Amino acid sequence: MAAPSVSTSPHSAIRSTLPAGVRWPDISFRWLALLAAVTILVLIALVGWELYQGSRLAIGHFGPRFLVNSTWNPVTDEYGAWPFIFGTLVSSLIALVIAVPLGVATALYLTELAPVRLRQPVVMIVEMLAAVPSVIFGLWGIFVLIPWLRDHLFVWLKETLGFLPLFRGTIYGVSMLAAGIIVAIMILPIITSVSREILRSVPNLQREAAYALGATHWEVMRIAVLSYARRGLFGAAVLGLGRALGETMAVTMVIGNRPDISASLFAPGYTLASVIANEFTEATTDLYLSSLFELGLVLVAVTIVVNVVAQLMLRSLAGSGTGKVR
Amino acid sequence: MNKKRLLLLGLFGLSAAMAASAQMLINGAGATFPQPIYTKWFDQYSKVDTSVRFNYQGIGSGGGQKQILSETVDFGASDGPMSDDNLAKAPRTLWHIPTVAGAVVVSYNLPGNPKLKLDGPTLAGIYAGKITKWNDPAIAGQNSGVALPDQDIVVVHRSDGSGTTYIFTDYLSNISSDWKAKVGKNTSVNWPAGLGGKGNAGVAGQIKQSPGAIGYVELAYAKQNDLPYADMKNASGVYITPSIESVVEALATATIPEDFRFSMVNALGEKAYPIAGATWLLVYQQQKDAAKGKKLVEFLKWAYVDGEKMAATLDYAPLPENVQDRVLKRIAQITY
């Protein structure tokens, strides 16, 4: 009968013996923490509510058609979100495809392979990457990355993989692929850091067991480490994705800002966050402003949907161990 | 001894702070294009009248219009004239007061940076995606002697909403009925072709980085960054190099209605540069706060007499005298 109360908290037995006056720090801290947690929820709700308020006019005017319409015309006051949703998802996906293998490989090198003396400096450099402002990446993108992509990588891709519709069409330099690459660089630090923490939390027992079975170094990493940390690494990717979806400044500088839907990754695109940043200041009609608000609402919705899908995928992933997201 | 001095210093500081708080603050917000000249005006004016301080925030024309309509600022500023719909929302008579004008130039990236000549229909054709090669007869016909490559034209436009885009599309709509019907004019439009660059810097960067690119930027920006720009054919059929003088000429020969909501693209003057536009302050005819209204009017009068002289140094075109007189008469009618 008394067992449950003991099992919920190992301290409760001690606590209950203390006089009430001594417990106030405990209680007040509990309330403070609760307040902090509730504040976040209230903030999110407020953001959602404000976005909804701002976009009511557009929602009433366009209805669900807003999501599938691909015209964005401030002159005739006709707005649709589809090219921006497409651009946001595709550029983020490209970023993930590039950044996750790179990030995980870096983390693996740092935890399993690198000489101990080298580890800390490399970690610092990777984390410094996270401190570079977005606009700097954008400028670097325009002046350094884009010319190189246009004259070398894209030409090579077109020649070797041109049979795929992904790598066809005119090469401008600024493109969906360029945006994906920039975002990949920007989300690399978070993916690397989180992956590194997760790989470090893999118990040594795992590795020793694998070695004892006669596994090679590579096999140890594959079987004992990566497989064990799979869920956590997936979580790292989701965190990176969250950042990629909302990335604005650098993306708008290299994506070409054309609300088009094209199968080719060389074609310019546009993202939700970029169009809001670009057009918000000069939006003069009410419907225009309201449509931009609705794009914000759509961006929040896309982020939530992507996260929920990721959680569901995570749940279906077999394997346990540390690095569980929840 | 030391303590006394400290006390004295403290008292002095306190009185200075009190003087500062007694200063009147007049708030304005809006267009970013004229922000450098407005900042300079406010700075200079603070020496003329020390009892008033101006605070201007370049939040964009959309924001400027919104804030003056809701009266959260004392004056607004906009790069494009307000629409009739928006103007109808004003609680009282809201006046447009033109301050300075600027030109939009067509810049490009061609081997050897030749001096190009272009006319409106050709420019509209390029931006509509109909003229796609540099050696197209439409371009080559106007530029005999220039070796134009057989190269694709990479069209670049502004991706952010801006007064520059408003002026540029206003011009294309004026020159081409096709453009007017299919695209129209606004601070941002549904571009039929091309790539978007953010800000003057984004467009200029794109031009510099893409061989065969064409784009439009503010004259001041092009001059300061040594970009090549084209001579444009004006309404009289003359090719005009964009300059402050040719914009003043355009202002002088544009038809300006009573409410000052005018467009000066394709002005008739023989020496007028065709792609140019003015920027406006938005001021209520009946000022709410008498003291602030008085100071605002005093400032405006100063701006049109002394301030306009500073325009050219910052690559803006000042208003010609005939327009200045009309504006000053309008300012005199502001009541408070």
Contacts between the chains, C-beta under 8 A, distances in Angstrom:
chain1	res1	chain2	res2	distance
A	71	B	190	6.9
A	72	B	190	6.2
A	73	B	189	7.2
A	73	B	190	3.9
A	74	B	161	7.6
A	74	B	186	4.9
A	74	B	187	7.3
A	74	B	188	5.3
A	74	B	189	6.3
A	74	B	190	7.3
A	75	B	183	6.7
A	75	B	184	3.6
A	75	B	185	7.0
A	75	B	186	4.8
A	75	B	189	5.3
A	75	B	190	6.7
A	76	B	184	7.2
A	76	B	190	7.9
A	139	B	205	7.8
A	142	B	202	7.5
A	142	B	205	4.5
A	142	B	206	7.2
A	142	B	209	6.2
A	143	B	205	6.8
A	143	B	209	6.9
A	146	B	209	5.9
A	147	B	209	5.7
A	150	B	210	7.8
A	170	B	152	7.0
A	172	B	154	6.2
A	172	B	195	6.0
A	172	B	210	6.6
A	173	B	209	6.6
A	173	B	210	6.3
A	174	B	195	5.6
A	174	B	206	6.9
A	252	B	159	6.5
A	252	B	198	5.3
A	253	B	197	7.8
A	253	B	198	5.9
A	253	B	202	6.2
A	253	B	205	8.0
A	256	B	195	4.3
A	256	B	196	6.3
A	257	B	159	3.5
A	257	B	195	6.8
A	257	B	196	2.9
A	257	B	197	7.4
A	257	B	198	7.3
A	258	B	191	7.2
A	258	B	194	7.3
A	258	B	195	6.3
A	258	B	196	6.2
A	268	B	195	5.3
A	268	B	196	7.6
A	270	B	196	7.8
A	274	B	159	7.6
A	277	B	160	7.7
A	278	B	159	5.0
A	278	B	160	4.1
A	278	B	161	6.7
A	278	B	188	7.5
A	278	B	196	7.7
A	278	B	198	6.4
A	279	B	160	6.7
A	279	B	161	4.5
A	279	B	188	5.5
A	280	B	60	7.6
A	280	B	62	7.5
A	280	B	161	7.8
A	281	B	32	7.7
A	281	B	59	6.2
A	281	B	60	2.7
A	281	B	61	7.6
A	281	B	62	5.8
A	281	B	63	5.9
A	281	B	160	7.3
A	281	B	161	6.3
A	282	B	60	4.9
A	282	B	61	5.4
A	282	B	62	4.7
A	282	B	79	8.0
A	282	B	160	7.3
A	282	B	161	2.8
A	282	B	162	6.1
A	282	B	163	7.7
A	282	B	187	4.0
A	282	B	188	6.6
A	283	B	62	4.6
A	283	B	161	6.4
A	283	B	187	7.9
A	284	B	61	6.8
A	284	B	62	4.8
A	284	B	65	5.8
A	284	B	80	7.7
A	284	B	82	7.5
A	284	B	83	6.7
A	284	B	86	6.3
A	284	B	187	6.9
A	285	B	83	7.2
A	285	B	85	7.1
A	285	B	86	7.5
A	289	B	62	7.2
